[in-house]
Amino acid sequence: MNLFGVMDVSASALRAERVRAEVVASNMANAETTRTAEGGPYQRHHVVFAADGSGSASFGSTLRGQMAAIGGGTSASGSSFGSAFSSNAGAGGVEVAGVMQDQSEPLRRFDPGHPDAGADGYVAYPDINPLTEMVDLMGATRAYGMNASAVQAEKGMFTASIDILKA
């Protein structure tokens, strides 16, 4: 994988974690929504990640190809800069496979004065736990931050490579 491929992997992770944070924010904003256009209370949403299909090689075959390139002294493209600049493998990454609705039953609270109360006086609320949502948001935030740090490190590698080539 080349250095630009590493940047693509980090960029795909940044996009995926942004979607995850947006979905968590939507869940938190709708934690008390008892009526939606579809009818009934808001349903919690989950983000489903999948490996990006653009990289056709498996991890094992990519690793074997990179190790062979290092052992041969030149990259698969014939350059002597090493495997960091080889282009014999797809970048891979992550993509959002979909956003799914949680199928759990809504919580029922007795509130006969609520406009959405049924004949029995109970109101259906979304089954959203704010603590769970905060943990998910913290995870998305930290993953986003780590990938942003990886992008900064990659930029430093590019700068160092250019400085070496100037000398």
N, C-alpha and C positions, 0 to 999 in steps of 0.2 A: 504494500500500500504506500502511495506517495504522501508527501506532506499535505498536499491539497486534499487528498482523500481523508486524511485525519480531520481536516477542517470541515469537510462535508459531514462526517460522522457527528462531530460536535454540533454543527448547525442543525442537523436533523433532531438531535436530542433537545436542543433549545426550543425548537418548534413544538415538539411533543410535550415537553414540560409546561410550555406556555398554555397549550390547550388543556392540560390537566389542571393547572391553576385556575383557568377560566371556568371549568366545569365545577370545581370545588366552590368557587365564589358564587356561582349560580345556585348550587345546592344550599349554601348558607343563606343566600338572599331569599330563597323560597321555602325556608324551613317552616314557616307558618302559613303557607298558601294552601287554602282549603278548597279553592275552586279554580280550575283551569279550562281552557277552551275544549279540551278533550273530555271534560267531565271528571269530577272527583278531585282529590287533592293532588298536588305536585308529586311526581315520582322522582326519587333520587337518581342521579345519573352517574355512571362509571365510565372511565376512559379505558379502552383496551389498546395496548401497545402490541406491535408485531415487528419482527425483523424486516428491515427494508429489503424488498425483493430485487433491487437493482444490482446488488452484488451477487453474481451467480455462483461463486465458489463457496464451499463450506469453510468453516473455521480451520479444520484440519488441513484441507488442501491449500488454503492460503498460508498457513504456518509452514507447511513443508516447502512451498514455493519460495517463501521469504528466507527460510533457512538455507535452501539451496543457493539462492542468490548471494547470501553472505559468505557461504563456504567457497563459492567460485571466484570471489574477489571482484566480480562485476555484477551489475544488476541485470535483470532480464532484458532491459532495453539496451544493454551493451555499454552503459556508462560506468565509469570507475568511481562514482560518488557513493556507491553502496546502495543498500536496499531501501533507504529512505526515499529515493527518487524513482524507484521502479514502478512500473505501471502494470504489473502482471496480475493484479487482483482487484476486484470490485471494492468499493469503499464500504458498503454495508450501511449500518446505521439503524435508526428506529423510525417507525411511522405510526401514526394513529390509525389503527385498524377500524375503529368505530367508537361511538359513544352509545352505551346501552342504558336502558332504564332498569332500575332495580325493581324486581317483581315482588318485594315484600309487602305484606298487608299494611295498610295505614294504621296509625295509632288512633284510638277512639277515646275522646274526652267528653265528659258530661258537661254540656254548656247549652241549656235549653234557650237562652237568649241570643245565641249566635244566629246570624241569618242563614248559615248553611247547616244548621242542626236538623237532624232527621226527626221523624215522628216520635222516636223514643228519647229525644233530647241530646243525643250524642253527635259530635262533630268528628269527621275523619280528617286527621292531620297527617302530613308526610312523616314517614319513619326516618327522620334525619337526626343524627346525634351530633351536636356541635363539636364535641370533643373529637370524634372520629374525623370530622371534616377539617378541624384544625391540624390534626396529625397529618392528614393527607396534604394539606396546604404546606405545612412545614417540610414534608418530604419533597414536594414539587419545587419549593423555593430552594432547598439545599441542592437538589440535583441540577437545577438551573444555574445556581451559583458555581457549582463544580465544573459544569460544562463551559461557563463563561471564563473561568480560570484556565481551563484547557485551551480555549481559543487564544487567550493572552499569552500562554506559554508557547503556543504554535507561532504566534506573531514574533515572539522573541527569537525562536529558532530561525524563522525567515530572515530576520534582521542580522542575526549572527552569521548565517550562511552568506548573505550578501557582503558583509564585512570581510569574511574570509576570502571571497572571490575577488574583492577589490585589492587585497594585499598582494 
